[in-house]
Every structure is written in C-alpha cells, then in structure tokens.
Amino acid sequence: MIKLKSKHILLRALTPEDLDFLELVENDEHLWYLSDTLQPFSRSVLKEYLDHSHRDIYEAKQMRLVVGLHNKQPIGFIDLYDFDPKHKRAGLGILILEDYQSKGYGTEALELMLDYAFDVLDLHQLYATIIEENTRSLKLFKSFGFEMIGLKKDWRYISGHFQGEYFLQKIKHVH
C-alpha cells in the first residue's frame, strides 16, 4: 500500500488554504530561476491555479503536492511535470524552503514521490534538471540512484551569469 506520509512529513494535495504559501513561494524572486518565471503572479491568477489543481495527472499532465509537516504546516512543493503516460515518464522537481533544508525533509518527500511514481503511476523513468551550483539537490537526487546523463553548458542565465544544467535520469529496474 502506498502512503504519502513518512516519519516527519506528508505529501498532500493543494487546498484553498495554501494560497498564501503559494503566493510566497511563486513570487520569491530568488526562486524564479527554478521555473523560468520573469514576473510576479497576481493573487487572482494563483487562486485560479488552486481552483484547477484538483485535475487528474492524466488530464493536466502534471501534479503538484505540498510537502507539509504533520501539523499541516507547508514547507515546500514536489512536482511531477511533463507527464507522458504513453512513454511512462515524467519530470520531477522539489522545493523545500530554506529554513527547512538539511533536516531530511527533502529526502523523505523524494522517497515518497518515487514510490508513488513507480508503484502507483507505473512509470518507467523519472528525470530532473538541476543547475550545476545546486550541489545539495544534485547530491539528493544522486543518493536515490538518479544518474547524471549530461550537462547542458551555459544553459541558464541566472543572476547575471550563465550556468550549466545537469540532466539526471532514474529508470525503474524490474527485478
């Protein structure tokens, strides 16, 4: 049985109560490089996004879950995107707020999402793209068996300089 709960965190669907948290994260200019955002989102646009976030992954081709503590306090998001059921693959991204990093929450969230993606959605592979300077994310994904497949040199222009972006891939191995 798949559960979206671990010792310290749970993965849960977005709710209308997450509007303030969503606005905080999506409008943090320091995080815009993660999604190529160039301008802030209005509260009404984010509310509309929340209103449609219940859509099934097969319809929306993406799924965003809140990473929350057991007291329901949101501390980040974990996303499946570019979901392709025909080829059984999806992109995977995770964001844990800085105050909650290096406490094992990202590890627990990634483990829960990998189980869900491979066992419930029956995906064959997941991939992630991570900039060179994000050594913590690279270490996290590699610890779960993601392989660095390639480096796109000078791929992203962030804070006035170019950075390379690694492409990582994890293929489900059937025993």
C-alpha positions in Angstrom: 0.0 0.0 0.0 1.3 3.4 -1.0 1.2 6.1 1.6 2.1 9.7 1.2 3.2 10.1 4.8 6.5 9.4 6.4 8.1 9.9 9.8 8.2 13.7 9.7 6.3 14.9 6.6 3.3 14.2 4.4 2.6 14.9 0.7 -0.9 16.4 0.2 -3.0 18.0 -2.4 -3.1 21.8 -2.6 -6.1 23.4 -0.8 -7.5 26.9 -0.9 -5.8 27.5 2.4 -2.4 27.2 0.6 -3.0 30.4 -1.3 -0.7 32.5 1.0 2.0 29.9 0.9 1.8 29.5 -2.9 2.0 33.3 -3.3 5.0 33.4 -1.0 6.9 30.8 -3.0 5.8 31.7 -6.5 6.6 35.4 -6.0 10.0 34.9 -4.4 12.4 36.3 -7.0 15.2 34.2 -5.6 13.3 31.1 -6.7 12.2 32.3 -10.2 15.2 30.6 -11.9 13.6 27.2 -11.0 10.6 27.8 -13.3 11.9 30.5 -15.6 9.5 32.9 -14.1 10.1 36.5 -15.1 7.4 38.4 -13.2 5.2 38.0 -10.1 1.9 36.2 -10.2 -1.2 38.0 -9.1 -3.2 36.6 -6.2 -6.2 36.0 -8.6 -4.0 34.0 -11.0 -2.7 31.9 -8.2 -6.2 31.4 -6.9 -7.4 30.2 -10.3 -4.4 27.8 -10.4 -5.5 26.4 -7.0 -9.1 26.1 -8.2 -7.9 23.8 -11.0 -5.2 22.0 -9.1 -7.6 19.1 -8.4 -7.3 17.9 -12.0 -6.1 14.4 -12.6 -2.5 14.0 -13.7 -3.7 12.2 -16.8 -5.6 15.3 -17.8 -3.3 18.0 -16.6 0.0 16.2 -17.4 1.4 17.5 -14.1 0.8 17.2 -10.4 2.0 19.4 -7.6 1.8 18.3 -4.0 2.5 20.3 -0.9 5.3 18.9 1.3 4.0 19.5 4.8 4.9 18.7 8.4 2.4 16.5 10.2 0.8 19.6 11.7 -0.1 20.5 8.1 2.5 23.4 8.0 3.6 23.6 4.4 7.4 23.6 3.9 7.7 23.1 0.1 6.3 21.5 -3.0 7.1 18.4 -5.0 6.1 18.2 -8.7 5.7 15.7 -11.4 5.6 17.5 -14.8 5.7 16.7 -18.5 3.8 13.5 -17.5 3.8 11.2 -20.5 1.7 8.0 -19.8 2.5 6.6 -23.3 6.2 6.6 -22.7 5.8 6.1 -18.9 8.0 9.0 -17.8 7.8 12.4 -16.1 10.0 15.2 -14.8 10.4 15.5 -11.1 11.1 18.7 -9.1 11.2 19.5 -5.4 11.5 22.7 -3.5 11.9 22.8 0.3 12.0 26.3 1.9 15.5 27.3 3.1 14.6 27.2 6.8 13.6 23.5 6.4 16.6 22.3 4.3 19.2 19.9 5.5 16.8 18.3 8.0 15.9 15.2 6.0 12.5 16.5 4.8 13.5 16.6 1.1 14.8 13.0 1.4 11.5 11.8 2.9 9.5 13.7 0.3 11.6 12.4 -2.6 11.3 8.8 -1.3 7.5 9.1 -1.0 7.2 10.6 -4.5 9.4 7.9 -6.1 7.3 5.2 -4.6 4.1 6.9 -5.9 5.5 7.5 -9.4 6.9 4.0 -9.9 4.3 1.9 -8.0 1.0 3.8 -8.4 1.5 5.6 -11.7 3.6 2.7 -13.0 6.2 5.0 -14.6 9.3 3.5 -16.1 11.5 6.6 -15.6 11.8 10.0 -14.0 14.1 12.8 -14.9 15.3 16.0 -13.3 17.2 19.1 -14.4 19.4 20.7 -11.8 21.8 23.7 -12.2 25.5 23.0 -11.6 25.7 25.2 -8.5 22.8 23.4 -6.7 25.1 20.8 -5.1 22.6 19.9 -2.4 19.9 18.9 -5.0 22.4 17.0 -7.1 23.6 15.1 -4.0 20.0 14.3 -3.0 18.9 13.0 -6.4 22.1 11.0 -6.9 21.5 9.4 -3.4 18.3 7.9 -4.9 20.0 6.5 -7.9 19.5 9.3 -10.4 22.3 9.2 -13.0 23.8 12.3 -14.4 23.2 11.8 -18.2 24.6 15.0 -19.5 25.5 18.7 -18.9 23.9 21.4 -20.9 26.7 24.1 -20.8 25.8 27.7 -20.2 22.1 26.6 -20.4 20.6 29.0 -17.9 21.2 32.7 -17.4 20.8 33.4 -13.7 21.7 36.4 -11.7 23.9 37.9 -14.4 25.9 34.8 -15.4 25.4 31.6 -17.3 25.2 28.2 -15.5 25.2 24.7 -16.8 22.3 22.4 -16.1 22.6 18.7 -15.5 20.1 16.3 -16.8 19.5 13.4 -14.4 17.5 10.2 -15.1 16.3 7.3 -13.0 15.0 4.2 -14.7 12.9 1.7 -12.8 14.6 -1.6 -12.8 12.4 -4.6 -12.7 13.7 -7.4 -10.6 
